[in-house]
């Protein structure tokens, strides 16, 4: 079973089953909005390292479209909820050191565009008609254009095809590791929550009965000597 097949199955389960639970779809939309906003930040960082006016113009336009995607997800959230959107905060970090070739940043952006497009297509395929599906129609069209755009910039900036392929593999491995860490963190949180829940439901009734028995007792035992020793 290929990685793309596994991803499609995960998305089907998330959309058809997970999003049926209250608030889960809204939480996913918050994540989409935050990811698009995070992409804008990285594009602005890359923009600062460009000197070619044409490349700067392309990247600036690209960032405006990514900003519009973040706004679109925020609009869908507000349309689907009675509450305003509370943005997800990611810890942002610079992808490359200052002395790294500028084109490497766009290799990272390129992989992100490919992954986002594939994910949004799979989500759209499992959605019924509604605000989110309508928003994804436009966003996917933009993202497909961004895939070609970022790849063309890589070539125009002097990167060789072999260098591009090597960097894309490295970026994918790095993103896979980051995703694995996020999954591990979520699993650990889930296990801890489950353990606390079991303790609460298994031990709680005995504590409740013991406390009620103490409260019903006419005589209250009190060790005055122990108090004096303190």
C-alpha positions in Angstrom: 0.0 0.0 0.0 1.6 3.3 -1.1 1.9 6.3 1.1 -0.6 8.3 -1.0 -3.2 5.5 -0.5 -2.6 5.5 3.2 -3.0 9.3 3.3 -6.3 9.0 1.3 -7.7 6.4 3.7 -6.7 8.6 6.7 -8.5 11.6 5.2 -11.6 9.5 4.4 -11.7 8.3 8.0 -11.1 11.9 9.3 -13.8 13.5 7.1 -16.5 10.8 7.2 -16.1 9.7 10.8 -14.0 12.2 12.7 -15.7 15.3 11.4 -19.1 13.9 12.4 -18.1 14.6 16.0 -19.0 18.1 17.3 -16.3 20.7 16.6 -13.9 18.5 14.8 -14.4 20.0 11.3 -14.1 23.5 12.7 -10.8 22.5 14.4 -9.5 21.2 11.1 -10.5 24.5 9.4 -8.5 26.4 12.1 -5.5 24.2 11.2 -5.9 24.9 7.5 -6.0 28.6 8.2 -2.9 28.5 10.4 -1.0 26.5 7.8 -1.8 29.0 5.0 -0.8 32.0 7.3 2.4 30.2 8.2 3.2 29.8 4.5 2.8 33.6 4.1 5.4 34.1 6.8 7.9 31.8 5.1 7.4 33.4 1.7 8.1 36.8 3.2 11.3 35.5 4.7 12.3 34.1 1.3 11.3 37.4 -0.4 13.9 39.3 1.6 16.7 37.2 0.1 15.7 37.8 -3.5 17.3 40.4 -5.7 15.7 39.8 -9.1 12.7 42.1 -9.5 10.7 39.6 -11.4 11.2 36.9 -8.8 10.3 39.4 -6.1 7.1 40.2 -7.9 6.2 36.6 -8.4 6.8 35.7 -4.7 4.9 38.8 -3.5 1.9 37.8 -5.6 2.2 34.2 -4.4 2.2 35.4 -0.8 -1.0 37.5 -1.4 -2.8 34.4 -2.7 -1.7 32.4 0.3 -3.0 35.3 2.5 -6.3 35.1 0.7 -6.5 31.4 1.4 -6.0 32.0 5.1 -8.8 34.6 4.9 -11.0 32.2 3.0 -10.7 29.5 5.7 -11.4 32.1 8.4 -14.5 33.1 6.5 -15.7 29.5 6.2 -15.1 29.0 9.9 -17.2 32.1 10.8 -19.9 30.9 8.4 -20.0 27.5 10.1 -19.7 28.6 13.7 -21.4 31.1 16.0 -18.1 32.0 17.5 -15.1 33.9 16.0 -12.0 32.1 14.9 -9.2 31.9 17.4 -6.1 31.4 15.3 -3.8 28.5 16.0 -0.3 29.6 16.9 2.7 27.7 15.4 6.2 28.1 16.6 7.9 29.5 13.6 11.5 29.0 12.7 13.8 30.0 9.9 14.1 27.0 7.5 17.7 27.7 6.4 20.7 29.6 7.6 21.5 33.0 6.0 24.4 31.7 4.0 22.3 28.9 2.4 21.4 29.3 -1.3 18.1 31.2 -1.7 16.6 28.5 -3.9 16.5 26.0 -1.1 13.7 27.9 0.6 11.6 27.5 -2.5 12.3 23.7 -2.5 10.7 23.6 0.9 7.8 25.8 -0.2 7.4 23.6 -3.4 7.0 20.4 -1.3 4.5 22.2 0.9 2.4 23.2 -2.1 2.4 19.7 -3.5 1.3 18.2 -0.1 -1.4 20.8 0.4 -2.8 20.4 -3.1 -3.0 16.6 -2.7 -4.5 16.8 0.8 -7.1 19.4 -0.2 -8.1 17.3 -3.3 -8.6 14.3 -1.1 -10.7 16.3 1.4 -12.8 17.8 -1.4 -13.5 14.4 -2.8 -15.1 13.3 0.5 -17.1 16.5 1.2 -20.7 17.2 0.4 -21.7 20.6 -1.1 -21.1 23.4 1.3 -18.9 26.4 2.2 -15.7 24.4 2.8 -16.0 22.5 -0.5 -16.7 25.7 -2.4 -13.7 27.4 -0.8 -11.4 24.4 -1.7 -12.4 24.6 -5.4 -10.8 28.0 -5.7 -7.9 27.3 -3.3 -6.9 24.1 -5.2 -6.7 25.9 -8.5 -4.3 28.4 -7.0 -2.2 25.7 -5.3 -1.8 23.8 -8.6 -0.4 27.0 -10.1 1.9 27.4 -7.2 3.4 24.0 -7.7 4.6 24.9 -11.3 5.6 28.4 -10.2 7.8 27.3 -7.3 9.5 24.6 -9.5 10.1 27.1 -12.3 11.7 29.5 -9.8 14.0 26.7 -8.6 15.3 26.3 -12.1 15.6 30.0 -12.8 17.6 30.6 -9.7 20.4 28.4 -11.0 19.7 25.2 -9.1 20.5 22.0 -11.1 17.9 19.3 -11.5 20.0 16.9 -9.5 20.4 19.4 -6.7 16.7 20.1 -6.7 15.8 16.4 -6.5 18.2 15.9 -3.6 16.9 18.8 -1.7 13.3 17.8 -2.3 14.1 14.3 -0.9 15.7 15.9 2.1 12.7 18.2 2.7 10.3 15.3 2.5 12.2 13.3 5.0 12.4 16.3 7.3 8.6 17.0 7.0 7.9 13.2 7.5 9.9 13.3 10.8 8.2 16.5 12.0 4.8 14.9 11.2 5.8 11.7 13.1 6.8 13.8 16.1 3.4 15.6 16.0 1.6 12.3 15.8 3.6 10.9 18.7 2.8 14.0 20.8 -0.9 13.6 20.0 -0.8 9.9 20.9 0.9 10.6 24.2 -1.7 13.3 25.0 -4.5 10.8 24.2 -3.0 8.1 26.3 -2.6 10.4 29.3 -6.1 11.7 28.9 -7.4 8.0 28.8 -5.4 7.1 31.9 -6.8 10.1 33.8 -10.3 9.3 32.6 -10.0 5.7 33.8 -8.6 6.8 37.2 -11.5 9.3 37.6 -14.2 6.7 36.7 -12.7 3.8 38.6 -11.4 5.5 41.7 -13.8 8.4 41.8 -16.9 6.5 43.1 -14.9 5.0 46.0 -13.6 8.4 47.0 -17.1 9.8 46.8 -18.5 7.1 49.0 -15.7 7.5 51.5 -16.2 11.2 51.7 -20.0 10.9 52.1 -19.4 8.4 54.9 -17.1 10.8 56.7 -19.6 13.6 56.4 -22.4 11.5 57.8 -20.3 10.6 60.9 -21.5 12.3 64.1 -18.1 12.2 65.7 -15.3 14.0 64.1 -11.8 12.7 65.1 -9.2 15.5 65.6 -5.6 15.0 66.6 -4.8 18.1 68.6 -1.3 16.8 69.6 -0.3 16.5 65.9 -1.3 20.1 65.4 0.9 21.2 68.3 3.9 19.3 66.9 3.7 21.3 63.7 
